Each structure stands twice: as structure tokens, then as C-alpha cells.
Amino acid sequence: MSAKTRISIAPMVDITDRHFRYFCRLITSKAVLYTEMINSKTIIYGDKKRHLDFDPFEKPVVLQIAGCNKREVAEAVKIAEEWDYDEINLNVGCPSDRVSGNQMGAALMAYPELVAEMVEAMKKESKKPITIKHRIGIDGTNVLSSTLQQVVFNEYEDMERFVKIVSQAGVKHFIVHARIAILEGLSPKENREIPPLRYHEVYRLKEKLPQLIVEINGGVKSIDAINEHLRHVDGVMLGRIAYEDPFMLREIDGLYKESSPLKRSRREIIEALINYVQKIETDLGTSTNLLRNVLGLFANQRGSRKWRQLITPPWPKGYGGAQLLEEALKVLPSDILDDR
């Protein structure tokens, strides 16, 4: 896939499941979609179909893996080859105590040589591009040390050194969240809001290492912001805005010069969702979880409250997801449904 003018939707736990990705693909044909972060152990020992299955309609789609053992991440990559993801991404950015406390995620930024070894092991199991998602720095406990010590990996030079070492293992594409990760004392939500954004450091990374693909992440909420970032870097990754106001994703395709935007109306999106939900209900017998992440389709519009009420469980007895979507087409404002 071309890295020029690359817009992606970030991996988000409990959000970017296969159903949300299908929903996003109804709105944008070009944005690169990611799975939720999946632990390498889960891929090896868990229900592989449950965690790895996806509809080809979702492509291009990237599998994001978390781990710290090079043999385990390599085995996970080998297993995932059967599913034909477009890329494999290694998570070196998650600040969660549960993740960093298990020597994964952002904590790995302090160990670029280990990350490089993991990448080398992964590349032996797949010809797919291996990419890295990381923060601009970390502040927290050295979880890999035999004696606990505080690690402050917070200067631009630290990040550049990390990227240089890992790039020598064959990584050409780095997705950089422009905040440091505070590994202790902040929740994942607070880590997305409290550490200040330092976009200039991501810009500087691209300027210093122009041969690499640098994609920026963190606090991007508008098409204008995307265009501004693209003046400095190769791509932009969107986060919570894709869930909070997914209809804005229809503008993304227009940023790719070689394509025309889908510009589906909300009515057309819901009609396509009805077909999808009917299929899933036939296969699985339920669709309760299919609609949990499409609540923002009418964000800031008349009908938003009614939409959320309609599709939020518990559903009326005897109703399935497809029936509720059909009801939405009857009761929501026509001008909002048909807006392009």
C-alpha cells in the first residue's frame, strides 16, 4: 500500500473490532484500519478465529500485536499469516499499567535493542511490512531491570536514537503519538489528555530521518488539522474522533488525489449496515455487540439522542439489530439521513 498521504484509524481497545472496522469502511474506502491491540499470547493460545477473523471488505487492515518476547511475537506473526493482514504493527506505545507492567507497550521504548530483535524475529515469519507505533518518550519504572529504577526517556534525542536502532532492523514506518507516556499514576485516558502534545518533535524526526515514513498521532480531530500535519509528515493517524464523530471520515478519501470520496449518506450507511447485521445475526444468532460502536453516526445532529436510544441495549423483546436499524430509517430526520 502506498504510504503517500496515508490516513489511518488507530487501534483502540474495545472499539476497533471487526464490526466497527466494517462500519468505518462504509464511510471511507481509503483510511487504513487497525485491529485492537492483541497480545501475542492471545494469538498463540486463544481463540484464533475470534481474534483474527475479518471481512475482506475491511482491507487494508493492520494487525497490531503487543508482546515483549521475540519468540512469542514471531510465533504470533507466523500464525496470523493465514489471515492475510496488510501489515503487522508492534505496539511500543500503550501506557496502560496492565501492559507496561507486563513489559509490553510503551515500556519497551527504553530498550530499542530488544525491540529491534523482536522486529528481526517477526520479519523472519512474514514478508508483510512490520511497523512500530510508539510515543515520543516515557516516564516510569524500568520494568525490565533486575532492580526497579525510574526511567526518564523524555528528550527528543532519546526518541531519535530509538527510531534509528529499530530502523536498522528493517522498520521503515513509524507511527508516533506526540505525547510521552506516564507509566505510573495515570490511566490510559489520562495519558491521552494530560501529557502535552509535542508535534514539533515528530516533525523534527521526519526532517532528520527523511528516508523513513513518519506518521503522526495524537489529538487530531479535523480535516484541517490533518492537512496541516501532512505539510510536515507522511501520514496522520486518527484516534477517538473516529468513534465520536465517524461521519467526518467521509472527508478522508478526498485527501487522496487519485480517488473520489464515497460520500455515502447516513441513510445509505445504515442500509448497508442492515445487510451486514442480518448476515451476522444469521451466522451467530445475535447482534448485540455489533452496534455498540456506531453510536456517534449522528454526532452533533438532530436525531442523535433518538439514534443512541434506539440502538443501545437492552433492546425491546423480539427485536434484533437489523430491525432497530430499519426503525431508525423511519423515525430519524430525513434531511439528516440524506445529508452528504
Order of alpha helices (4+ residues) and beta strands (2+ residues): beta-alpha-beta-alpha-alpha-beta-alpha-beta-alpha-alpha-beta-beta-alpha-beta-alpha-alpha-beta-alpha-beta-alpha-alpha-alpha-alpha-alpha
